[in-house]
Amino acid sequence: MKNLLKSLSLILVLTLALGFSGLAVEDTKAEDKVVCPVSGKEVADTEKAPSLEYNGKTYFFCCAGCLDKFKAEPEKYLAQSGKNTICPVMGNEIKDFEKAPSVEYKGKTYYFCCAGCIESFNADPEKYIAELDKKVTCSVSGEEIRMGNAAGSMKHGGQTYYFCCADCKEKFTKDPEKYTSGKKAPEACGSCTACPIKK
């Protein structure tokens, strides 16, 4: 009888241990998600992605263009890493994180284009956090991106347009009518190897 109880106890312990190790593996996989510190996009294949060692840590990038930008101003991009680049209330681009109004909610800091947006956010934070998770399409490349990670936004003709990278925003700024009048085929943005147009 004692041997049976010992065996059952051992099986129970092993079952629990395996269950917890499975959870640990799942958590590790979630934590292993690699994000480009410049664009905020997920880097799917770190073996092929451009990379750079900085201050003893290796950073991976979604494209060579982002790597060049990081090399020029690494501290700027490290400071911005993990921040929402678009105001969750108005959809405007956050241009200066040092001056931007911010609020902490559930352990994360959210940035806004103006102090007035904080009141709206505080009234219903979950609504606006969901806005940041919405998928939007880059008006130049046609790439689908998370609104909170857009590389910029611009209002034109009463509508807000979002961009996957700085190159696309620059193209749009030079000739917005080209990208807003009628349907047009998406373009390769030139700096983003993840762009589906270039594949």
N, CA, C and O of each residue as an XYZ file, in Angstrom:
796
protein
N       0.836     -1.207      0.000
C       0.000      0.000      0.000
C       0.869      1.254      0.000
O       0.594      2.227     -0.703
N       1.958      1.199      0.835
C       2.856      2.351      0.907
C       3.521      2.600     -0.436
O       3.676      3.742     -0.870
N       3.912      1.509     -1.088
C       4.550      1.627     -2.400
C       3.606      2.241     -3.427
O       4.023      3.032     -4.273
N       2.305      1.861     -3.345
C       1.309      2.400     -4.260
C       1.140      3.898     -4.051
O       1.073      4.661     -5.014
N       1.071      4.321     -2.770
C       0.934      5.741     -2.455
C       2.151      6.526     -2.924
O       2.025      7.634     -3.447
N       3.336      5.939     -2.732
C       4.568      6.596     -3.183
C       4.567      6.766     -4.692
O       4.959      7.810     -5.215
N       4.118      5.713     -5.393
C       4.073      5.756     -6.859
C       3.107      6.814     -7.341
O       3.406      7.571     -8.264
N       1.919      6.864     -6.696
C       0.911      7.863     -7.075
C       1.409      9.282     -6.802
O       1.181     10.195     -7.595
N       2.089      9.451     -5.671
C       2.636     10.766     -5.322
C       3.684     11.197     -6.339
O       3.729     12.355     -6.755
N       4.512     10.262     -6.726
C       5.569     10.540     -7.700
C       4.972     10.931     -9.050
O       5.442     11.868     -9.696
N       3.925     10.202     -9.476
C       3.257     10.507    -10.747
C       2.640     11.900    -10.695
O       2.736     12.667    -11.652
N       2.001     12.221     -9.557
C       1.380     13.537     -9.388
C       2.423     14.652     -9.464
O       2.215     15.665    -10.132
N       3.537     14.455     -8.777
C       4.612     15.445     -8.779
C       5.164     15.645    -10.190
O       5.371     16.777    -10.630
N       5.399     14.540    -10.893
C       5.927     14.608    -12.260
C       4.950     15.289    -13.210
O       5.350     16.074    -14.069
N       3.658     14.978    -13.047
C       2.625     15.587    -13.886
C       2.598     17.094    -13.689
O       2.547     17.855    -14.654
N       2.631     17.524    -12.412
C       2.634     18.958    -12.111
C       3.889     19.633    -12.650
O       3.826     20.726    -13.213
N       5.022     18.975    -12.473
C       6.292     19.535    -12.943
C       6.281     19.728    -14.456
O       6.721     20.760    -14.963
N       5.770     18.717    -15.177
C       5.699     18.818    -16.637
C       4.733     19.909    -17.065
O       4.984     20.632    -18.029
N       3.616     20.023    -16.335
C       2.637     21.074    -16.643
C       3.236     22.446    -16.490
O       3.056     23.305    -17.354
N       3.961     22.670    -15.383
C       4.582     23.974    -15.150
C       5.693     24.247    -16.148
O       5.872     25.385    -16.583
N       6.443     23.209    -16.516
C       7.519     23.420    -17.493
C       6.936     23.779    -18.842
O       7.519     24.567    -19.587
N       5.765     23.192    -19.165
C       5.090     23.553    -20.423
C       4.683     25.008    -20.422
O       4.832     25.702    -21.428
N       4.161     25.479    -19.276
C       3.801     26.890    -19.150
C       5.024     27.762    -19.289
O       4.981     28.806    -19.941
N       6.117     27.340    -18.680
C       7.354     28.118    -18.740
C       7.834     28.240    -20.180
O       8.303     29.299    -20.599
N       7.711     27.129    -20.950
C       8.131     27.167    -22.354
C       7.266     28.146    -23.128
O       7.777     28.926    -23.932
N       5.926     28.110    -22.886
C       5.024     29.035    -23.580
C       5.363     30.470    -23.230
O       5.394     31.327    -24.112
N       5.624     30.756    -21.926
C       5.965     32.114    -21.508
C       7.258     32.567    -22.161
O       7.383     33.714    -22.590
N       8.231     31.644    -22.231
C       9.516     31.982    -22.838
C       9.326     32.341    -24.301
O       9.931     33.291    -24.799
N       8.476     31.571    -24.996
C       8.230     31.859    -26.407
C       7.628     33.246    -26.568
O       8.007     33.987    -27.475
N       6.675     33.608    -25.678
C       6.052     34.935    -25.760
C       7.079     36.028    -25.503
O       7.070     37.074    -26.152
N       7.989     35.761    -24.519
C       8.985     36.767    -24.185
C      10.063     36.869    -25.258
O      10.713     37.907    -25.386
N      10.260     35.785    -26.044
C      11.291     35.760    -27.064
C      10.924     36.554    -28.302
O      11.733     36.653    -29.224
N       9.740     37.116    -28.349
C       9.313     37.922    -29.493
C      10.282     39.092    -29.659
O      10.484     39.870    -28.727
N      10.878     39.215    -30.839
C      11.876     40.250    -31.099
C      11.233     41.370    -31.908
O      10.586     41.128    -32.927
N      11.420     42.591    -31.439
C      10.820     43.755    -32.093
C      11.903     44.725    -32.540
O      12.838     45.005    -31.790
N      11.780     45.235    -33.750
C      12.718     46.233    -34.277
C      12.607     47.496    -33.429
O      11.503     48.021    -33.284
N      13.704     48.010    -32.860
C      13.627     49.195    -32.001
C      13.330     50.490    -32.752
O      13.044     51.515    -32.132
N      13.395     50.451    -34.075
C      13.117     51.662    -34.869
C      11.671     51.697    -35.341
O      10.967     52.681    -35.113
N      11.219     50.622    -36.004
C       9.861     50.610    -36.568
C       8.820     50.050    -35.611
O       7.629     50.332    -35.750
N       9.270     49.247    -34.625
C       8.323     48.610    -33.710
C       7.719     47.341    -34.279
O       6.866     46.721    -33.644
N       8.157     46.942    -35.488
C       7.619     45.734    -36.109
C       8.311     44.498    -35.552
O       9.461     44.554    -35.114
N       7.577     43.365    -35.578
C       8.163     42.111    -35.119
C       9.187     41.614    -36.143
O       8.943     41.634    -37.349
N      10.319     41.175    -35.638
C      11.357     40.598    -36.501
C      11.155     39.087    -36.482
O      11.456     38.423    -35.490
N      10.644     38.553    -37.585
C      10.247     37.149    -37.633
C      11.441     36.194    -37.693
O      11.406     35.135    -37.066
N      12.485     36.544    -38.426
C      13.627     35.642    -38.608
C      14.916     36.371    -38.220
O      15.484     37.108    -39.025
N      15.372     36.159    -36.985
C      16.567     36.859    -36.501
C      17.847     36.372    -37.177
O      18.863     37.066    -37.149
N      17.807     35.182    -37.785
C      19.005     34.682    -38.477
C      19.277     35.471    -39.755
O      20.431     35.658    -40.140
N      18.218     35.932    -40.407
C      18.369     36.682    -41.664
C      18.287     38.193    -41.463
O      18.683     38.957    -42.343
N      17.778     38.626    -40.318
C      17.558     40.057    -40.077
C      18.869     40.799    -39.835
O      19.800     40.232    -39.264
N      18.955     42.069    -40.264
C      20.135     42.883    -39.934
C      20.226     43.027    -38.419
O      19.200     43.113    -37.745
N      21.443     43.055    -37.875
C      21.604     43.169    -36.425
C      22.805     44.037    -36.082
O      23.660     44.305    -36.926
N      22.852     44.470    -34.835
C      23.952     45.309    -34.369
C      24.130     45.092    -32.871
O      23.152     45.031    -32.126
N      25.385     44.975    -32.431
C      25.652     44.890    -30.995
C      25.922     46.298    -30.487
O      26.765     47.017    -31.024
N      25.189     46.681    -29.438
C      25.338     48.021    -28.871
C      25.288     47.921    -27.357
O      24.322     47.400    -26.801
N      26.311     48.411    -26.689
C      26.401     48.352    -25.219
C      26.210     46.930    -24.688
O      25.537     46.707    -23.682
N      26.827     45.968    -25.400
C      26.797     44.582    -24.939
C      25.524     43.825    -25.240
O      25.375     42.683    -24.808
N      24.581     44.442    -25.985
C      23.330     43.772    -26.317
C      23.146     43.779    -27.831
O      23.483     44.755    -28.502
N      22.608     42.680    -28.365
C      22.367     42.594    -29.806
C      20.939     43.025    -30.120
O      19.983     42.543    -29.514
N      20.812     43.931    -31.067
C      19.502     44.418    -31.518
C      19.268     43.940    -32.943
O      20.186     43.932    -33.764
N      18.028     43.541    -33.233
C      17.661     43.070    -34.563
C      16.698     44.063    -35.205
O      15.920     44.724    -34.516
N      16.759     44.160    -36.531
C      15.980     45.168    -37.257
C      15.174     44.525    -38.379
O      15.553     43.489    -38.926
N      14.062     45.157    -38.707
C      13.194     44.614    -39.756
C      13.781     44.861    -41.143
O      13.417     44.172    -42.097
N      14.686     45.837    -41.269
C      15.280     46.143    -42.567
C      16.584     46.910    -42.379
O      16.874     47.404    -41.290
N      17.360     47.004    -43.445
C      18.652     47.693    -43.395
C      18.475     49.183    -43.137
O      19.333     49.816    -42.521
N      17.362     49.744    -43.607
C      17.091     51.167    -43.377
C      16.969     51.495    -41.901
O      17.467     52.520    -41.438
N      16.298     50.610    -41.162
C      16.141     50.816    -39.717
C      17.478     50.679    -38.996
O      17.749     51.394    -38.031
N      18.313     49.751    -39.474
C      19.639     49.583    -38.888
C      20.455     50.869    -39.030
O      21.112     51.294    -38.079
N      20.418     51.492    -40.218
C      21.153     52.740    -40.457
C      20.656     53.869    -39.549
O      21.447     54.649    -39.018
N      19.324     53.940    -39.380
C      18.754     54.982    -38.515
C      19.189     54.773    -37.065
O      19.510     55.726    -36.356
N      19.193     53.513    -36.639
C      19.602     53.194    -35.272
C      21.069     53.560    -35.040
O      21.414     54.126    -34.003
N      21.930     53.235    -36.010
C      23.355     53.552    -35.896
C      23.572     55.051    -35.717
O      24.456     55.473    -34.971
N      22.759     55.854    -36.406
C      22.908     57.317    -36.342
C      22.485     57.877    -34.989
O      23.115     58.804    -34.479
N      21.408     57.315    -34.394
C      20.887     57.835    -33.120
C      20.394     56.685    -32.232
O      19.193     56.582    -31.982
N      21.284     55.830    -31.757
C      20.831     54.662    -30.987
C      20.050     55.004    -29.725
O      19.047     54.355    -29.427
N      20.490     56.001    -28.989
C      19.815     56.340    -27.723
C      18.394     56.835    -27.951
O      17.497     56.575    -27.150
N      18.205     57.546    -29.044
C      16.860     58.039    -29.384
C      15.892     56.867    -29.542
O      14.786     56.886    -29.003
N      16.322     55.849    -30.288
C      15.427     54.725    -30.562
C      15.270     53.797    -29.366
O      14.217     53.184    -29.191
N      16.303     53.689    -28.547
C      16.182     52.878    -27.342
C      15.219     53.525    -26.360
O      14.472     52.835    -25.666
N      15.238     54.857    -26.304
C      14.327     55.585    -25.411
C      12.882     55.430    -25.866
O      11.966     55.379    -25.045
N      12.682     55.355    -27.193
C      11.321     55.274    -27.727
C      10.793     53.852    -27.813
O       9.593     53.637    -27.986
N      11.690     52.882    -27.691
C      11.296     51.478    -27.858
C      10.184     51.096    -26.887
O      10.293     51.323    -25.682
N       9.134     50.524    -27.413
C       8.017     50.088    -26.581
C       6.969     51.156    -26.345
O       5.963     50.897    -25.685
N       7.187     52.355    -26.871
C       6.209     53.432    -26.678
C       5.236     53.479    -27.849
O       5.580     53.120    -28.976
N       4.008     53.931    -27.561
C       3.077     54.134    -28.667
C       3.516     55.369    -29.457
O       3.780     56.420    -28.875
N       3.591     55.240    -30.758
C       4.042     56.344    -31.611
C       2.884     57.216    -32.085
O       3.087     58.301    -32.630
N       1.661     56.721    -31.867
C       0.454     57.426    -32.300
C      -0.430     57.691    -31.085
O      -0.600     56.817    -30.235
N      -0.991     58.897    -31.004
C      -1.905     59.239    -29.898
C      -3.125     58.326    -29.971
O      -3.782     58.267    -31.010
N      -3.442     57.612    -28.889
C      -4.568     56.678    -28.927
C      -5.935     57.347    -29.041
O      -6.921     56.688    -29.371
N      -6.000     58.645    -28.771
C      -7.288     59.349    -28.825
C      -7.501     60.006    -30.188
O      -8.534     59.793    -30.822
N      -6.531     60.804    -30.643
C      -6.688     61.563    -31.886
C      -6.077     60.878    -33.104
O      -6.428     61.206    -34.237
N      -5.166     59.930    -32.882
C      -4.509     59.285    -34.009
C      -3.358     60.088    -34.576
O      -2.813     59.743    -35.625
N      -2.979     61.173    -33.881
C      -1.865     62.009    -34.346
C      -0.525     61.387    -33.964
O      -0.436     60.621    -33.004
N       0.502     61.720    -34.715
C       1.846     61.219    -34.438
C       2.419     61.895    -33.195
O       2.261     63.101    -33.010
N       3.092     61.105    -32.337
C       3.803     61.655    -31.183
C       5.197     62.053    -31.675
O       6.012     61.190    -32.001
N       5.464     63.337    -31.728
C       6.723     63.795    -32.330
C       7.840     63.997    -31.317
O       9.013     63.846    -31.659
N       7.501     64.335    -30.080
C       8.532     64.596    -29.069
C       8.109     63.952    -27.752
O       7.280     64.497    -27.023
N       8.687     62.784    -27.453
C       8.282     62.046    -26.253
C       8.637     62.779    -24.964
O       7.973     62.588    -23.946
N       9.662     63.606    -24.991
C      10.064     64.333    -23.778
C       9.028     65.387    -23.397
O       8.821     65.663    -22.216
N       8.383     65.969    -24.398
C       7.388     67.023    -24.136
C       5.957     66.514    -24.173
O       5.042     67.208    -23.730
N       5.752     65.322    -24.691
C       4.397     64.794    -24.849
C       3.753     64.488    -23.498
O       4.400     63.905    -22.628
N       2.475     64.876    -23.307
C       1.764     64.504    -22.074
C       1.642     62.983    -22.022
O       1.512     62.329    -23.058
N       1.684     62.426    -20.819
C       1.608     60.972    -20.698
C       0.842     60.582    -19.439
O       0.667     61.385    -18.522
N       0.392     59.337    -19.418
C      -0.298     58.799    -18.248
C       0.081     57.327    -18.120
O       0.272     56.637    -19.121
N       0.187     56.851    -16.878
C       0.494     55.441    -16.661
C      -0.795     54.691    -16.389
O      -1.631     55.128    -15.598
N      -0.947     53.551    -17.059
C      -2.144     52.730    -16.875
C      -1.727     51.263    -16.904
O      -1.127     50.805    -17.876
N      -2.042     50.530    -15.843
C      -1.691     49.109    -15.704
C      -0.209     48.869    -15.961
O       0.167     47.920    -16.649
N       0.621     49.732    -15.405
C       2.066     49.554    -15.475
C       2.716     49.981    -16.783
O       3.920     49.793    -16.955
N       1.950     50.551    -17.711
C       2.511     51.000    -18.986
C       2.229     52.493    -19.167
O       1.173     52.992    -18.779
N       3.198     53.193    -19.765
C       3.030     54.616    -20.012
C       2.504     54.845    -21.425
O       3.040     54.312    -22.397
N       1.445     55.649    -21.522
C       0.855     56.003    -22.824
C       1.092     57.492    -23.071
O       0.981     58.317    -22.164
N       1.419     57.811    -24.316
C       1.742     59.187    -24.694
C       0.645     59.756    -25.580
O      -0.026     59.032    -26.316
N       0.476     61.098    -25.489
C      -0.621     61.764    -26.186
C      -0.126     63.004    -26.918
O       0.924     63.561    -26.596
N      -0.912     63.427    -27.919
C      -0.526     64.606    -28.700
C      -0.810     65.905    -27.939
O      -0.196     66.935    -28.219
N      -1.743     65.859    -26.973
C      -2.060     67.053    -26.176
C      -2.660     66.633    -24.832
O      -3.106     65.498    -24.661
N      -2.661     67.561    -23.895
C      -3.158     67.259    -22.547
C      -4.648     66.920    -22.547
O      -5.105     66.138    -21.714
N      -5.403     67.501    -23.471
C      -6.848     67.252    -23.541
C      -7.180     65.792    -23.799
O      -8.212     65.292    -23.353
N      -6.294     65.107    -24.527
C      -6.548     63.698    -24.859
C      -6.475     62.797    -23.629
O      -7.082     61.727    -23.601
N      -5.727     63.234    -22.611
C      -5.605     62.419    -21.395
C      -6.956     62.265    -20.714
O      -7.274     61.191    -20.204
N      -7.757     63.336    -20.700
C      -9.087     63.267    -20.077
C      -9.956     62.231    -20.778
O     -10.633     61.437    -20.124
N      -9.937     62.240    -22.098
C     -10.722     61.264    -22.859
C     -10.230     59.849    -22.573
O     -11.029     58.928    -22.400
N      -8.917     59.685    -22.524
C      -8.318     58.374    -22.261
C      -8.717     57.876    -20.873
O      -9.117     56.722    -20.720
N      -8.612     58.726    -19.877
C      -8.935     58.334    -18.496
C     -10.397     57.933    -18.335
O     -10.728     57.118    -17.474
N     -11.272     58.504    -19.164
C     -12.696     58.177    -19.077
C     -12.973     56.752    -19.562
O     -13.908     56.111    -19.081
N     -12.176     56.251    -20.505
C     -12.387     54.902    -21.039
C     -11.079     54.370    -21.638
O     -10.964     54.229    -22.855
N     -10.086     54.073    -20.768
C      -8.762     53.669    -21.279
C      -8.768     52.439    -22.172
O      -8.034     52.392    -23.160
N      -9.587     51.439    -21.840
C      -9.586     50.203    -22.634
C     -10.026     50.455    -24.077
O      -9.537     49.812    -25.006
N     -10.938     51.381    -24.247
C     -11.412     51.732    -25.595
C     -10.252     52.253    -26.440
O     -10.096     51.874    -27.601
N      -9.439     53.127    -25.843
C      -8.351     53.743    -26.604
C      -7.142     52.827    -26.772
O      -6.408     52.931    -27.755
N      -6.941     51.935    -25.814
C      -5.873     50.945    -25.968
C      -6.213     50.012    -27.133
O      -5.338     49.597    -27.893
N      -7.507     49.693    -27.253
C      -7.960     48.858    -28.384
C      -7.716     49.582    -29.706
O      -7.429     48.941    -30.717
N      -7.825     50.909    -29.708
C      -7.557     51.697    -30.922
C      -6.115     51.503    -31.373
O      -5.844     51.359    -32.565
N      -5.185     51.499    -30.407
C      -3.767     51.328    -30.742
C      -3.497     49.968    -31.374
O      -2.571     49.824    -32.172
N      -4.313     48.961    -31.016
C      -4.119     47.607    -31.543
C      -4.777     47.398    -32.906
O      -4.580     46.362    -33.540
N      -5.552     48.375    -33.351
C      -6.223     48.250    -34.650
C      -5.210     48.158    -35.773
O      -4.138     48.759    -35.709
N      -5.556     47.404    -36.801
C      -4.707     47.299    -37.987
C      -5.069     48.430    -38.946
O      -6.240     48.672    -39.237
N      -4.039     49.112    -39.425
C      -4.234     50.150    -40.442
C      -3.313     49.812    -41.614
O      -2.388     49.011    -41.479
N      -3.573     50.424    -42.745
C      -2.786     50.142    -43.939
C      -1.935     51.347    -44.298
O      -2.427     52.474    -44.354
N      -0.654     51.102    -44.539
C       0.236     52.172    -44.977
C      -0.285     52.709    -46.302
O      -0.539     51.941    -47.230
N      -0.444     54.021    -46.389
C      -1.037     54.643    -47.567
C      -0.144     54.597    -48.797
O      -0.598     54.881    -49.906
N       1.128     54.239    -48.609
C       2.053     54.187    -49.748
C       2.371     52.751    -50.135
O       2.200     52.376    -51.295
N       2.836     51.933    -49.176
C       3.254     50.561    -49.505
C       2.101     49.570    -49.499
O       2.201     48.499    -50.099
N       0.998     49.916    -48.824
C      -0.123     48.987    -48.716
C       0.060     47.953    -47.629
O      -0.766     47.054    -47.477
N       1.159     48.074    -46.854
C       1.445     47.106    -45.794
C       0.510     47.328    -44.608
O       0.238     48.466    -44.226
N       0.020     46.226    -44.027
C      -0.836     46.314    -42.842
C       0.041     46.438    -41.609
O       0.980     45.662    -41.433
N      -0.257     47.409    -40.754
C       0.535     47.653    -39.548
C      -0.396     47.895    -38.364
O      -1.569     48.225    -38.541
N       0.139     47.727    -37.156
C      -0.601     48.051    -35.927
C      -0.560     49.570    -35.765
O       0.512     50.168    -35.847
N      -1.707     50.197    -35.536
C      -1.774     51.647    -35.482
C      -0.802     52.245    -34.465
O      -0.159     53.258    -34.741
N      -0.694     51.621    -33.294
C       0.184     52.142    -32.249
C       1.652     52.121    -32.616
O       2.453     52.829    -32.005
N       2.026     51.305    -33.624
C       3.422     51.194    -34.048
C       3.709     51.900    -35.373
O       4.817     51.800    -35.899
N       2.734     52.602    -35.908
C       2.940     53.275    -37.194
C       4.131     54.226    -37.099
O       4.376     54.835    -36.058
N       4.861     54.339    -38.200
C       6.045     55.199    -38.217
C       5.674     56.662    -38.379
O       6.554     57.516    -38.488
N       4.413     56.955    -38.395
C       3.949     58.337    -38.489
C       2.541     58.388    -39.044
O       2.011     57.393    -39.537
N       1.953     59.551    -38.954
C       0.611     59.758    -39.505
C       0.527     61.179    -40.050
O       1.324     62.048    -39.696
N      -0.453     61.392    -40.915
C      -0.627     62.719    -41.498
C      -2.086     62.914    -41.867
O      -2.731     62.017    -42.409
N      -2.596     64.103    -41.564
C      -3.978     64.409    -41.928
C      -3.979     65.088    -43.295
O      -3.167     65.973    -43.569
N      -4.909     64.654    -44.146
C      -5.044     65.243    -45.480
C      -6.494     65.108    -45.911
O      -7.055     64.013    -45.898
N      -7.092     66.217    -46.288
C      -8.487     66.184    -46.730
C      -9.437     65.666    -45.687
O     -10.430     65.017    -46.016
N      -9.145     65.948    -44.408
C     -10.016     65.520    -43.320
C      -9.857     64.069    -42.908
O     -10.617     63.569    -42.079
N      -8.877     63.390    -43.480
C      -8.647     61.979    -43.146
C      -7.219     61.791    -42.647
O      -6.306     62.495    -43.078
N      -7.032     60.830    -41.730
C      -5.692     60.524    -41.217
C      -5.110     59.341    -41.974
O      -5.758     58.307    -42.138
N      -3.881     59.513    -42.427
C      -3.170     58.459    -43.152
C      -1.985     57.991    -42.308
O      -1.339     58.788    -41.628
N      -1.711     56.685    -42.363
C      -0.646     56.095    -41.549
C       0.437     55.502    -42.456
O       0.189     55.180    -43.618
N       1.659     55.365    -41.885
C       2.799     54.926    -42.687
C       3.596     53.849    -41.963
O       3.727     53.865    -40.740
N       4.130     52.905    -42.754
C       4.899     51.803    -42.170
C       6.331     52.218    -41.875
O       6.992     51.593    -41.046
N       6.828     53.270    -42.542
C       8.205     53.711    -42.335
C       8.337     55.181    -42.739
O       7.442     55.750    -43.363
N       9.468     55.779    -42.373
C       9.701     57.199    -42.659
C       9.757     57.473    -44.159
O       9.339     58.539    -44.612
N      10.272     56.512    -44.936
C      10.345     56.698    -46.394
C       8.955     56.883    -46.993
O       8.750     57.747    -47.845
N       8.003     56.066    -46.544
C       6.635     56.164    -47.060
C       5.998     57.498    -46.673
O       5.283     58.106    -47.469
N       6.260     57.943    -45.454
C       5.708     59.229    -45.020
C       6.268     60.369    -45.875
O       5.544     61.293    -46.244
N       7.555     60.290    -46.181
C       8.191     61.328    -46.994
C       7.594     61.356    -48.404
O       7.333     62.430    -48.947
N       7.379     60.171    -48.999
C       6.773     60.097    -50.336
C       5.373     60.718    -50.323
O       5.002     61.473    -51.222
N       4.601     60.378    -49.273
C       3.238     60.886    -49.167
C       3.239     62.406    -49.010
O       2.431     63.097    -49.631
N       4.144     62.926    -48.179
C       4.225     64.366    -47.907
C       4.528     65.147    -49.192
O       3.999     66.238    -49.402
N       5.384     64.577    -50.043
C       5.759     65.263    -51.284
C       4.616     65.319    -52.295
O       4.510     66.276    -53.061
N       3.763     64.301    -52.300
C       2.682     64.251    -53.290
C       1.479     63.501    -52.735
O       1.195     62.387    -53.175
N       0.754     64.100    -51.761
C      -0.375     63.388    -51.143
C      -1.481     63.019    -52.126
O      -2.134     61.987    -51.971
N      -1.691     63.861    -53.141
C      -2.765     63.587    -54.103
C      -2.529     62.267    -54.839
O      -3.476     61.562    -55.187
N      -1.272     61.946    -55.069
C      -0.919     60.702    -55.762
C      -1.435     59.483    -55.001
O      -1.798     58.473    -55.604
N      -1.464     59.588    -53.664
C      -1.831     58.440    -52.833
C      -3.262     58.511    -52.298
O      -3.718     57.589    -51.621
N      -3.960     59.587    -52.597
C      -5.324     59.716    -52.059
C      -6.390     59.794    -53.138
O      -7.565     59.567    -52.852
N      -6.013     60.109    -54.371
C      -7.027     60.237    -55.424
C      -7.202     58.914    -56.156
O      -6.308     58.465    -56.873
N      -8.358     58.298    -55.968
C      -8.660     57.037    -56.635
C      -7.826     55.884    -56.115
O      -7.044     56.043    -55.178
N      -7.994     54.725    -56.725
C      -7.248     53.539    -56.306
C      -5.928     53.485    -57.052
O      -5.868     53.751    -58.252
N      -4.872     53.139    -56.331
C      -3.571     52.979    -56.967
C      -2.883     51.744    -56.390
O      -3.161     51.326    -55.266
N      -1.991     51.180    -57.173
C      -1.249     50.014    -56.703
C      -0.253     50.427    -55.641
O       0.366     51.483    -55.771
N      -0.072     49.627    -54.583
C       0.918     49.954    -53.547
C       2.328     49.977    -54.119
O       2.614     49.314    -55.116
N       3.199     50.738    -53.485
C       4.594     50.839    -53.905
C       5.503     50.183    -52.885
O       5.152     50.072    -51.711
N       6.669     49.750    -53.332
C       7.694     49.313    -52.398
C       8.250     50.549    -51.729
O       8.561     51.535    -52.396
N       8.380     50.501    -50.390
C       8.785     51.703    -49.664
C      10.277     51.986    -49.756
O      10.698     53.116    -49.512
N      11.085     50.994    -50.101
C      12.501     51.244    -50.288
C      13.354     50.953    -49.077
O      14.556     50.731    -49.221
N      12.772     50.944    -47.869
C      13.611     50.716    -46.691
C      13.185     49.497    -45.899
O      13.874     49.090    -44.964
N      12.060     48.914    -46.264
C      11.528     47.834    -45.430
C      11.509     46.499    -46.165
O      10.695     46.286    -47.063
N      12.413     45.604    -45.776
C      12.494     44.303    -46.452
C      11.283     43.442    -46.128
O      11.023     42.449    -46.807
N      10.536     43.823    -45.080
C       9.345     43.048    -44.726
C       8.172     43.416    -45.624
O       7.130     42.762    -45.584
N       8.333     44.452    -46.428
C       7.251     44.944    -47.283
C       6.825     43.857    -48.263
O       7.659     43.340    -49.006
N       5.527     43.497    -48.278
C       5.072     42.410    -49.153
C       5.211     42.740    -50.630
O       5.225     41.839    -51.468
N       5.311     44.017    -50.955
C       5.417     44.431    -52.350
C       6.765     44.020    -52.925
O       6.880     43.777    -54.127
N       7.802     43.941    -52.063
C       9.154     43.664    -52.522
C       9.445     42.171    -52.627
O      10.489     41.783    -53.151
N       8.540     41.332    -52.138
C       8.800     39.883    -52.121
C       8.514     39.290    -53.483
O       8.670     38.084    -53.677
